[in-house]
Amino acid sequence: MRRRATDFRRPVRRRFSWWIWVLLFLFSIAGFVLFVVQHNHHDEDHVEQPVLYCLCQEINSRNDRVVHENRNFTEEILSARSYARQLAEQMTLAKAYVIIAKEHNNLHLAWELSSKIRSCQLLLSKAAMREEPISLDEAEPIIKSVSSLIFKAQDAHYDIATTMMTMKSHIQSLEERANAATVQSTVFGQLASESIPKNLQCIDIKLTADWLQDKSIQILADERKNSPRLVDNNLYHFCIFSDNLIAVSVVVNSTISNAEHPKQLVFHIVTNGVKYGAMQAWFLTNDFKGAAIEVQNIEDLTWLNASYSPVVKQLLDADSRKYFFESSQDTSVDPKFHNPKYISLLNHLRFYIPEIYPQLEKVVFLDDDVVVQKDLTPLFSLDLHGNVNGAVETCLEAFHRYYKYLNFSNPLISSKFDPQACGWAFGMNVFDLIAWRKENVTARYHYWQEQNSDKSLWKIGTLPPGLLAFYGLTEPLDRRWHVLGLGYDMNIDNRLIETAAVIHYNGNMKPWLKLSIGRYRPLWEQYLNRTHQYLQDCVTS
């Protein structure tokens, strides 16, 4: 069979491979899918955004409603978006303009502002009572009217500068009144602490009458005056210097009640001439479980005079008495400086214990505002390591350092004493009288009293000269022997009080006064002899 010539051959059709077709098909599908997805996403942007916005708005409005429903009035008035806050702020500004308008004699504007302030207060009060937020319809008319009056006040030249100056002067005036009230309160508190309650005066009068009328009491006093127990160093001697009968009786009762062997206790009491008879009558006619009690009159200590004692000389000095009495109207002087105890010689007798009791070797000194809760006889066996004074240090409190009591700008003080030295407390002290006489502490005390004749080293009191006289001669005692502050500190730990051997009502709130701290008063009252007829009569009278 003959073949055709090349020119007449039928051309052959070339076909794409199968995999090329597969790729084209896949690309087509992918393109279609992308087109559909893109188109749908564009439509969703246009459709869903308004829907979401509406939902958010609805949720926010619901939240607002919930907040308003749950919010109390205080939260409402503090909210920046509330009408209550706007009203409160406008009312505050309006009150300021009322004061300014009155000062400029614009009484009509002041009256209008006051009227609108009352409307604001009424609306706020109603909202608080119903516990619902103030609506726009309620707030709008008041806000507009108050705003117009404020603009009216500003047009009358009551500008912000004027407002600030006026308010500043009023603040200064209020501060002055507050300071004056504080000083007045302090003065009244000081007077109350210095006064003698009526019932105590009643008891003193009745007992003094008994002393003067009943000769048997005076005979008994003479018999006990020379008792050998008063000078027996094998017994436990306590000394108290006071003119407060009830206070001294509580100290004696509490000490005896907590002693293991009351018959071994001896109390040495020194009082003034006015209270001497009452003291004798009380302690001679009552039972104290066999304890010996001696009462002396300070006026019988004739050796304690101005020629021997600088403090006696100073107390009799006209300038000193002027300082305590005539400066009482001077508000720059601390009211406590006018307390009569500071010019009472009884308060200074603690520095003359070796002279008052020349035959004794060791004593425990007690203030009249303490209560004894434990047996104090172990104090007499404490080793003072050659020191004169056994006392509880008070430097756990920051203000009980030497520099708080003494004038360290004076070279006489700064050259001899450490300003950071730890202070200690009078009120419960163990005194080794043998060491006292050896160190001649009373002479030290006289020296510093003479140096302070112009009150340049310290102002008043017995603690500052005590810190100087007993410097380097004080043995620190365990803090549980003597807990202080019950006359001013309302927050003393109960555990500290319960473990204390002696609690001290130092401060103005003495337990026998109405202004005492009620929490601590029962600790003192439990040692009152309530069975005594005079005490019952005078308390109820």
GIRAZI-V400827 format. One record per residue. N is the residue number from 0. RES is the residue in three letters. SS is DSSP state (h for helix, s for strand, l for the rest). OMEGA is omega in degrees with one decimal (NA if undefined). Layout:
n = (N N)
res = (RES RES)
ss = (SS SS)
omega = (OMEGA OMEGA)
//
This chain:
n = (0 1 2 3 4 5 6 7 8 9 10 11 12 13 14 15 16 17 18 19 20 21 22 23 24 25 26 27 28 29 30 31 32 33 34 35 36 37 38 39 40 41 42 43 44 45 46 47 48 49 50 51 52 53 54 55 56 57 58 59 60 61 62 63 64 65 66 67 68 69 70 71 72 73 74 75 76 77 78 79 80 81 82 83 84 85 86 87 88 89 90 91 92 93 94 95 96 97 98 99 100 101 102 103 104 105 106 107 108 109 110 111 112 113 114 115 116 117 118 119 120 121 122 123 124 125 126 127 128 129 130 131 132 133 134 135 136 137 138 139 140 141 142 143 144 145 146 147 148 149 150 151 152 153 154 155 156 157 158 159 160 161 162 163 164 165 166 167 168 169 170 171 172 173 174 175 176 177 178 179 180 181 182 183 184 185 186 187 188 189 190 191 192 193 194 195 196 197 198 199 200 201 202 203 204 205 206 207 208 209 210 211 212 213 214 215 216 217 218 219 220 221 222 223 224 225 226 227 228 229 230 231 232 233 234 235 236 237 238 239 240 241 242 243 244 245 246 247 248 249 250 251 252 253 254 255 256 257 258 259 260 261 262 263 264 265 266 267 268 269 270 271 272 273 274 275 276 277 278 279 280 281 282 283 284 285 286 287 288 289 290 291 292 293 294 295 296 297 298 299 300 301 302 303 304 305 306 307 308 309 310 311 312 313 314 315 316 317 318 319 320 321 322 323 324 325 326 327 328 329 330 331 332 333 334 335 336 337 338 339 340 341 342 343 344 345 346 347 348 349 350 351 352 353 354 355 356 357 358 359 360 361 362 363 364 365 366 367 368 369 370 371 372 373 374 375 376 377 378 379 380 381 382 383 384 385 386 387 388 389 390 391 392 393 394 395 396 397 398 399 400 401 402 403 404 405 406 407 408 409 410 411 412 413 414 415 416 417 418 419 420 421 422 423 424 425 426 427 428 429 430 431 432 433 434 435 436 437 438 439 440 441 442 443 444 445 446 447 448 449 450 451 452 453 454 455 456 457 458 459 460 461 462 463 464 465 466 467 468 469 470 471 472 473 474 475 476 477 478 479 480 481 482 483 484 485 486 487 488 489 490 491 492 493 494 495 496 497 498 499 500 501 502 503 504 505 506 507 508 509 510 511 512 513 514 515 516 517 518 519 520 521 522 523 524 525 526 527 528 529 530 531 532 533 534 535 536 537 538 539 540)
res = (MET ARG ARG ARG ALA THR ASP PHE ARG ARG PRO VAL ARG ARG ARG PHE SER TRP TRP ILE TRP VAL LEU LEU PHE LEU PHE SER ILE ALA GLY PHE VAL LEU PHE VAL VAL GLN HIS ASN HIS HIS ASP GLU ASP HIS VAL GLU GLN PRO VAL LEU TYR CYS LEU CYS GLN GLU ILE ASN SER ARG ASN ASP ARG VAL VAL HIS GLU ASN ARG ASN PHE THR GLU GLU ILE LEU SER ALA ARG SER TYR ALA ARG GLN LEU ALA GLU GLN MET THR LEU ALA LYS ALA TYR VAL ILE ILE ALA LYS GLU HIS ASN ASN LEU HIS LEU ALA TRP GLU LEU SER SER LYS ILE ARG SER CYS GLN LEU LEU LEU SER LYS ALA ALA MET ARG GLU GLU PRO ILE SER LEU ASP GLU ALA GLU PRO ILE ILE LYS SER VAL SER SER LEU ILE PHE LYS ALA GLN ASP ALA HIS TYR ASP ILE ALA THR THR MET MET THR MET LYS SER HIS ILE GLN SER LEU GLU GLU ARG ALA ASN ALA ALA THR VAL GLN SER THR VAL PHE GLY GLN LEU ALA SER GLU SER ILE PRO LYS ASN LEU GLN CYS ILE ASP ILE LYS LEU THR ALA ASP TRP LEU GLN ASP LYS SER ILE GLN ILE LEU ALA ASP GLU ARG LYS ASN SER PRO ARG LEU VAL ASP ASN ASN LEU TYR HIS PHE CYS ILE PHE SER ASP ASN LEU ILE ALA VAL SER VAL VAL VAL ASN SER THR ILE SER ASN ALA GLU HIS PRO LYS GLN LEU VAL PHE HIS ILE VAL THR ASN GLY VAL LYS TYR GLY ALA MET GLN ALA TRP PHE LEU THR ASN ASP PHE LYS GLY ALA ALA ILE GLU VAL GLN ASN ILE GLU ASP LEU THR TRP LEU ASN ALA SER TYR SER PRO VAL VAL LYS GLN LEU LEU ASP ALA ASP SER ARG LYS TYR PHE PHE GLU SER SER GLN ASP THR SER VAL ASP PRO LYS PHE HIS ASN PRO LYS TYR ILE SER LEU LEU ASN HIS LEU ARG PHE TYR ILE PRO GLU ILE TYR PRO GLN LEU GLU LYS VAL VAL PHE LEU ASP ASP ASP VAL VAL VAL GLN LYS ASP LEU THR PRO LEU PHE SER LEU ASP LEU HIS GLY ASN VAL ASN GLY ALA VAL GLU THR CYS LEU GLU ALA PHE HIS ARG TYR TYR LYS TYR LEU ASN PHE SER ASN PRO LEU ILE SER SER LYS PHE ASP PRO GLN ALA CYS GLY TRP ALA PHE GLY MET ASN VAL PHE ASP LEU ILE ALA TRP ARG LYS GLU ASN VAL THR ALA ARG TYR HIS TYR TRP GLN GLU GLN ASN SER ASP LYS SER LEU TRP LYS ILE GLY THR LEU PRO PRO GLY LEU LEU ALA PHE TYR GLY LEU THR GLU PRO LEU ASP ARG ARG TRP HIS VAL LEU GLY LEU GLY TYR ASP MET ASN ILE ASP ASN ARG LEU ILE GLU THR ALA ALA VAL ILE HIS TYR ASN GLY ASN MET LYS PRO TRP LEU LYS LEU SER ILE GLY ARG TYR ARG PRO LEU TRP GLU GLN TYR LEU ASN ARG THR HIS GLN TYR LEU GLN ASP CYS VAL THR SER)
ss = (l l l l l h h h l l l l l l l l l h h h h h h h h h h h h h h h h h h h h h h h h h h h h h h h h h h h h h h h h h h h h h h h h h h h h h l l h h h h h h l l l l h h h h h h h h h h h h h h h h h h h h h l l l h h h h h h h h h h h h h h h h h h h h h h h h l l l l l h h h h h h h h h h h h h h h h h h h h l l l l h h h h h h h h h h h h h h h h h h h h h h h h h h h h h h h h h h h l l l h h h h h h h h h h h h h h h h l h h h h h h h h h h h l l h h h h l l l l s s s s s s l l l h h h h h h h h h h h h h l l l l h h h s s s s s s s l l l l h h h h h h h h h h l l l l l l s s s s s s h h h l l l l l l l l l h h h h h h h l h h h h h h h h h h h h l l l l l h h h h l h h h h l h h h h h h h h h h h h l l l l l s s s s s l l l s s s l l l l h h h h h l l l l l l l s s s l s l l l l l l l s h h h h l l l l l h h h h l l l l l l l s l s l l l s s s s s h h h h h h h l h h h h h h h h h h h l l l l l l l l l l l h h h h h h h l l l l s s s l l h h h l s l l l l l l l l l l h h h h h h l l s s s l l l l l l l l l l l l l h h h h h h h h l l l l l l l h h h h h h h h l)
omega = (-175.6 175.2 177.4 176.7 -175.7 -176.2 -177.1 178.1 179.7 -177.9 -178.0 179.9 177.6 -177.4 174.9 177.4 -176.3 -177.9 176.9 179.1 178.3 179.8 179.6 -179.6 -179.8 178.5 -179.9 -180.0 179.8 178.7 179.2 179.5 178.9 179.8 -178.7 -178.9 -179.5 -179.2 179.7 179.3 178.5 179.5 -179.7 177.4 -177.5 -173.9 -170.2 -177.9 176.4 -179.3 178.3 179.6 179.6 178.8 179.1 179.9 -180.0 179.3 179.6 -179.3 177.1 178.4 179.1 -179.4 179.0 179.2 179.9 -178.8 -175.2 -174.5 175.0 -172.4 178.0 177.0 180.0 -176.3 177.2 -179.2 -177.7 -176.2 -173.6 175.8 179.1 179.2 177.8 178.6 -179.6 -179.8 177.9 -179.8 178.0 179.1 179.9 177.8 178.1 -179.9 175.0 179.7 -178.3 -180.0 178.4 179.5 177.9 175.5 175.5 -172.3 -179.4 177.9 178.8 178.5 179.0 179.4 179.1 178.7 179.6 176.7 178.0 177.3 176.2 -179.1 -179.9 -179.8 178.2 178.9 178.8 179.5 178.7 -179.1 -178.0 176.8 176.7 179.5 177.6 -178.6 179.3 -179.0 179.7 -172.0 -170.7 -178.1 -179.4 179.7 -179.4 -177.5 178.8 178.9 -179.9 178.5 177.7 175.8 178.0 178.0 178.6 176.6 178.0 176.0 172.5 -174.5 -176.8 180.0 177.7 179.0 -178.8 -179.7 179.7 179.6 178.3 -180.0 177.8 177.8 178.4 179.2 178.7 178.2 178.2 178.6 178.6 178.6 178.8 178.5 178.4 178.6 179.5 178.1 178.4 179.7 -179.8 177.3 178.8 178.4 179.1 -179.5 -178.7 -175.3 178.0 -179.7 -177.0 -177.6 177.2 177.0 179.6 -179.7 179.8 -178.3 -179.2 -178.5 176.7 177.3 177.9 -179.1 -178.1 -173.8 -175.9 -177.2 -179.0 178.5 179.5 178.1 179.2 178.3 178.7 -179.3 -176.1 -175.8 -175.8 179.3 179.7 178.9 -176.6 -178.5 -178.5 -177.5 173.4 177.0 -176.6 -171.9 178.2 177.7 -179.0 179.7 -174.3 172.9 -179.2 -174.0 -176.1 -179.8 -179.9 -179.4 177.6 177.6 -178.8 -179.1 -177.4 179.0 -179.4 -176.6 -176.5 179.2 178.1 -178.7 -176.1 -177.5 179.5 -179.0 176.2 -179.8 177.5 -177.1 173.1 179.3 179.7 -175.8 -178.1 -174.8 -175.0 -178.5 -179.7 179.0 -179.8 -178.0 -178.3 -173.4 176.5 -175.0 178.9 -177.5 179.1 173.0 175.2 177.2 177.9 -178.8 178.8 176.7 178.8 176.2 -177.7 179.9 177.0 178.1 -172.9 178.9 -179.4 -175.7 -174.4 -180.0 -179.8 -172.0 176.3 -177.8 176.2 178.9 -179.5 -179.8 177.9 -177.2 -177.6 -179.3 178.4 -179.9 175.9 179.8 -176.3 -173.1 -173.6 178.3 -177.1 177.7 -178.9 -177.0 178.3 179.3 179.5 -177.9 -178.6 179.7 -179.0 -179.5 -176.2 -179.5 -178.4 176.0 175.9 -179.7 177.0 -178.5 -177.3 -178.3 -179.1 179.7 -178.0 -177.6 179.0 179.2 -180.0 -177.8 -173.0 -176.9 -179.0 -178.2 -179.9 178.7 170.2 179.2 179.3 171.2 -177.5 179.6 177.0 172.0 179.8 -177.1 -179.0 176.0 -176.7 -177.9 176.0 177.7 -175.4 178.6 178.2 176.1 179.5 177.0 177.3 179.3 -176.8 -169.3 171.1 -174.3 175.7 178.1 -176.1 -176.1 169.5 171.5 -171.0 -173.2 -177.8 172.5 -175.7 -175.0 178.3 -176.8 -170.8 -178.7 -177.3 171.2 176.0 -176.7 178.3 177.9 -173.7 -177.8 -173.7 -173.5 177.4 -177.8 -179.7 179.0 -175.4 175.5 177.5 -171.9 162.6 177.6 172.8 -175.7 172.9 -179.4 171.6 -173.0 175.6 177.6 178.6 -178.4 179.4 -179.2 179.4 -176.3 -180.0 176.5 175.1 180.0 178.5 -179.2 -177.4 175.4 177.8 179.6 -176.9 -178.8 178.4 179.8 179.3 -179.1 173.0 -174.7 -174.7 171.3 -179.7 -179.2 179.3 176.9 175.9 177.4 -179.9 -175.2 -177.7 -179.7 -177.8 -177.6 -176.2 178.0 179.9 177.3 175.2 -175.3 -177.8 176.6 -170.4 178.7 -174.9 169.3 -176.2 176.5 177.5 -175.2 -177.2 -171.2 177.6 -179.1 179.9 -180.0 178.4 178.8 -177.2 -177.5 -175.6 174.0 179.0 172.7 -169.5 178.8 177.7 -173.4 -176.5 -174.0 -178.8 -173.9 179.4 179.4 177.9 -179.4 179.1 178.8 -173.8 -177.9 -176.5 -174.0 -179.7 179.1 178.9 -174.2 -177.7 -179.7 173.6 177.1 -174.8 179.4 -179.0 -174.8 -178.9 179.9 178.0 -178.6 -174.1 178.3 -177.4 -176.2 NA)
//
